[in-house]
């Protein structure tokens, strides 16, 4: 099973995005999801952006993730 936490796109260069996961930045390919822009929240799997999700939903998921991390 794979669990993905949303990240925020902070930079785009060509077909690559830099995704910020609460301070940890990783690069992901945009070849499967072309409609992403800086500021969007995304789900990444195997270094590919798979899905764009609404900011409100992303922030709620991150909040729950942080609560489970503290437990």
C-alpha positions as CSV (number, residue, x, y, z in Angstrom):
1,X,0.0,0.0,0.0
2,X,1.2,3.5,-0.8
3,X,0.3,6.6,1.2
4,X,0.7,10.0,-0.4
5,X,0.7,13.3,1.3
6,X,0.0,16.4,-0.8
7,X,2.7,18.9,-1.6
8,X,2.6,22.4,-3.0
9,X,4.2,23.2,-6.3
10,X,6.7,26.0,-5.8
11,X,8.5,26.0,-9.1
12,X,8.1,24.8,-12.6
13,X,10.8,24.5,-15.2
14,X,9.9,22.7,-18.4
15,X,8.2,19.4,-17.6
16,X,9.6,19.3,-14.0
17,X,8.0,20.7,-10.9
18,X,9.6,21.4,-7.5
19,X,7.1,20.2,-4.9
20,X,7.4,21.4,-1.3
21,X,6.3,19.0,1.5
22,X,6.4,21.2,4.5
23,X,10.0,22.3,3.9
24,X,11.3,19.2,2.1
25,X,11.5,19.9,-1.6
26,X,11.4,17.2,-4.2
27,X,11.4,17.2,-8.0
28,X,8.5,15.5,-9.9
29,X,7.7,15.1,-13.6
30,X,4.7,16.9,-15.1
31,X,4.5,14.6,-18.2
32,X,1.3,12.9,-17.0
33,X,-0.4,16.1,-15.6
34,X,0.1,19.2,-17.8
35,X,-2.5,21.6,-16.2
36,X,-0.4,22.2,-13.0
37,X,0.8,25.6,-12.0
38,X,2.8,27.2,-9.2
39,X,0.7,27.2,-6.0
40,X,-1.2,24.1,-6.8
41,X,-1.3,21.2,-4.4
42,X,-0.5,17.8,-6.0
43,X,-0.2,14.1,-5.2
44,X,3.0,12.5,-6.5
45,X,3.8,8.9,-7.1
46,X,7.0,7.4,-8.4
47,X,8.3,11.0,-9.1
48,X,5.3,11.8,-11.4
49,X,2.5,14.3,-10.5
50,X,-0.5,12.1,-10.6
51,X,-3.3,14.4,-9.4
52,X,-4.0,18.0,-8.6
53,X,-6.2,18.5,-5.5
54,X,-8.1,21.5,-4.1
55,X,-6.1,23.6,-1.5
56,X,-8.7,23.1,1.2
57,X,-8.6,19.3,0.9
58,X,-4.8,19.3,0.7
59,X,-4.5,21.4,3.9
60,X,-6.9,19.1,5.7
61,X,-4.9,16.0,4.7
62,X,-1.7,17.7,5.9
63,X,-3.3,18.6,9.2
64,X,-4.5,15.0,9.8
65,X,-1.0,13.7,8.8
66,X,0.7,16.1,11.2
67,X,-1.7,14.9,14.0
68,X,-0.9,11.3,13.4
69,X,2.9,12.1,13.3
70,X,2.6,13.6,16.8
71,X,0.9,10.6,18.3
